[in-house]
Amino acid sequence: MKKRILVVEDNRDLAYGLRNNLEIEGYVVEVAEDGRTGLELARTRRPDLMILDLMLPELDGYQVLQRLRDEGFDLPVLILTARGEEADKVQGFRLGADQYVTKPFGLLELLARVERLLDRAGQEKDGSGKENSVIKFGEVEVDVAARRVMRRGAEVSLTPKEYELLAALLRRRGAVVSRRDLLNEVWGYPSIIVSRTVDTHIAELRRKLELDPSDPRHIVTVRKFGYRFEV
């Protein structure tokens, strides 16, 4: 079955170009020219992926993304925008963006990011990924196949990025992972200028999962390098 992509972009020429190139790649594409329409189409059409501009009429991209995540929609979202400041990128990732691409952009790079996001989402949905066990540490249980995290028998609410960051650390249990590697794997964005978003998400994971977030036992900082997960 063909994958469905929703492009939320108010520049008609750009939207047409994206639609044309994505359809050449075999995707089914729908376009929304404002944030309110894009949000409604995401709710009703359930696309496999959204390409989202930030500067939109009606609702801006941040508002669209936040409402989707608040309502429990976990579809991959690739932000495509002219806003390239570090604060914009950090805000996008905090709200649950999976990728952040700035304009002007390379078409081949964009298509590769789209393919990667869809492949990863497909593995999670059909259970074909390698991680399919329940991992326990401290008071926490992680059901990788179900993407569910429990603590003391109660479900812990993690954002999509928080969960993917936790999963990346779990995959390398005992090994040190650099911030750059985490950025590349979880966000698909290796640039060092946004590395603080990793630290922000780590702090949230510790707050939600560690017995004492100020003295973490499981999500451990490796000074001047990155992080390590310890059971």
C-alpha positions in Angstrom: 0.0 0.0 0.0 1.3 3.4 -0.9 2.3 5.7 2.0 0.3 8.9 2.4 2.0 12.2 3.0 0.4 15.5 4.1 2.2 18.7 3.1 1.2 21.7 5.1 2.7 24.7 3.2 1.2 28.0 2.2 3.7 28.7 -0.6 1.8 27.2 -3.5 4.8 26.9 -5.8 6.8 25.1 -3.2 3.9 22.9 -2.2 3.3 21.9 -5.9 7.0 21.1 -6.3 7.0 18.9 -3.2 3.8 17.2 -4.2 5.1 16.5 -7.7 8.5 15.1 -6.5 6.9 13.0 -3.7 4.4 11.5 -6.1 7.2 10.6 -8.5 8.7 8.6 -5.6 5.4 6.7 -5.3 3.7 8.5 -2.4 0.1 9.7 -2.2 0.3 13.4 -1.4 -2.3 15.8 0.0 -1.6 19.6 0.5 -3.0 22.0 3.0 -2.3 25.7 2.7 -3.0 26.8 6.3 -2.4 25.3 9.7 -6.1 24.8 10.6 -6.8 22.8 7.5 -3.6 20.8 8.0 -4.5 19.9 11.5 -8.0 18.8 10.5 -6.6 16.7 7.6 -4.1 15.1 9.9 -7.0 14.2 12.3 -9.3 12.8 9.6 -7.1 11.4 6.9 -4.4 9.9 9.2 -1.4 10.3 6.9 1.7 8.3 7.4 3.9 11.4 7.6 3.5 15.2 7.7 5.8 17.8 6.2 5.0 21.0 8.1 5.9 24.6 7.6 6.1 26.8 10.6 5.0 30.2 9.2 1.4 29.4 8.3 -1.9 31.3 8.3 -4.7 30.4 10.8 -2.5 28.2 13.0 1.3 28.3 12.9 3.3 25.1 12.6 4.2 25.0 16.3 0.5 25.1 17.3 -0.4 22.4 14.8 2.4 20.1 16.1 1.6 20.7 19.8 -2.1 20.0 19.2 -1.3 16.8 17.4 1.0 15.5 20.1 -1.4 16.6 22.9 -4.1 14.6 21.2 -1.9 11.5 21.0 -1.1 11.5 17.3 2.4 10.0 16.8 2.8 10.3 13.1 6.3 11.4 12.0 6.5 15.1 11.5 9.2 16.8 9.4 9.4 20.5 9.9 10.4 22.3 6.7 10.9 26.0 7.3 13.0 29.1 6.6 13.4 29.6 10.4 16.8 28.3 11.1 17.7 29.8 14.5 18.7 27.4 17.2 15.8 28.4 19.4 13.4 27.5 16.6 14.9 24.1 16.2 14.9 23.4 19.9 11.3 24.4 20.2 10.3 22.2 17.3 12.1 19.2 18.8 10.6 19.9 22.3 7.1 19.8 20.8 7.7 16.4 19.1 9.2 17.1 15.7 11.1 14.1 14.2 13.1 16.1 11.7 13.9 19.7 11.1 15.0 20.9 7.7 15.7 24.6 6.8 15.0 26.3 3.5 16.6 26.4 1.0 17.0 22.6 1.1 18.4 19.8 -1.0 15.6 17.7 -2.6 17.5 14.5 -2.4 18.3 15.0 1.2 14.6 15.7 2.0 13.5 12.6 0.1 16.0 10.5 2.0 14.8 11.9 5.4 11.2 11.2 4.4 12.1 7.6 3.5 14.0 7.1 6.7 11.1 8.4 8.8 8.6 6.2 7.1 10.8 3.1 7.3 11.3 3.6 11.0 7.6 4.2 11.7 6.7 1.1 9.7 9.0 -1.1 11.7 7.5 0.2 14.9 3.9 -0.5 13.8 4.5 -4.0 12.3 6.8 -5.1 15.1 9.5 -6.0 12.6 12.2 -4.1 14.5 14.7 -6.1 16.6 13.6 -4.7 19.9 10.5 -6.7 21.0 11.2 -7.5 24.7 10.2 -5.9 27.9 13.1 -4.2 29.6 13.1 -3.6 33.3 15.3 -1.2 35.4 14.6 0.1 38.8 10.9 0.8 39.1 10.5 1.0 35.4 9.3 -1.4 32.7 9.7 -0.6 29.0 7.5 -2.6 26.5 9.4 -1.8 23.3 7.0 -3.4 20.9 4.1 -1.4 22.4 6.2 1.8 23.0 4.8 1.8 26.5 6.7 2.8 29.7 5.4 1.9 33.1 6.7 3.0 36.6 5.3 1.5 39.7 2.5 0.0 37.7 1.4 3.4 36.2 2.0 4.4 32.6 4.5 7.2 32.1 3.6 9.8 29.5 6.6 10.4 27.3 6.7 12.6 24.2 7.7 10.7 21.0 11.2 12.2 21.2 11.6 11.3 24.8 10.7 7.7 24.0 13.0 7.5 21.0 15.9 8.9 23.1 15.2 6.3 25.8 15.1 3.5 23.2 18.4 4.7 21.7 20.0 4.5 25.1 18.5 1.1 25.8 19.8 -0.3 22.5 23.3 0.5 23.7 23.0 -0.7 27.3 26.4 -0.1 29.0 27.9 1.7 26.1 28.6 5.4 26.0 26.7 7.4 23.3 27.8 10.8 22.2 25.3 13.7 21.9 26.1 13.9 18.2 25.2 10.2 17.7 21.9 10.7 19.7 21.0 13.8 17.6 21.7 11.9 14.4 19.8 8.8 15.4 16.8 10.3 17.2 16.4 13.6 15.4 18.3 12.9 12.1 20.1 16.2 12.7 23.8 15.8 13.6 24.7 19.5 13.9 26.4 20.4 17.2 24.5 23.7 17.4 21.4 22.0 18.6 23.0 19.6 21.0 21.4 21.2 24.0 18.1 19.6 23.0 19.6 16.2 23.9 20.4 17.5 27.4 16.9 18.9 27.8 15.2 15.6 26.8 17.6 13.7 29.1 16.6 15.9 32.0 13.0 15.2 31.3 13.6 11.4 31.1 15.4 11.6 34.5 12.6 13.5 36.0 10.0 11.0 34.9 12.0 7.8 35.4 14.8 8.2 38.0 14.2 7.8 41.7 16.4 10.8 42.3 16.8 12.9 39.1 19.6 14.9 40.7 21.6 11.7 41.2 20.6 9.5 38.4 21.3 5.8 38.6 20.3 4.6 35.1 20.7 7.5 32.7 24.3 8.5 33.5 26.2 11.5 32.2 29.7 10.8 30.7 31.4 14.1 31.2 32.4 16.0 28.0 31.1 13.2 25.8 27.5 12.0 26.2 25.4 9.5 28.1 25.3 5.8 29.1 22.4 3.7 30.2 22.9 1.4 33.2 20.5 -1.3 34.4 
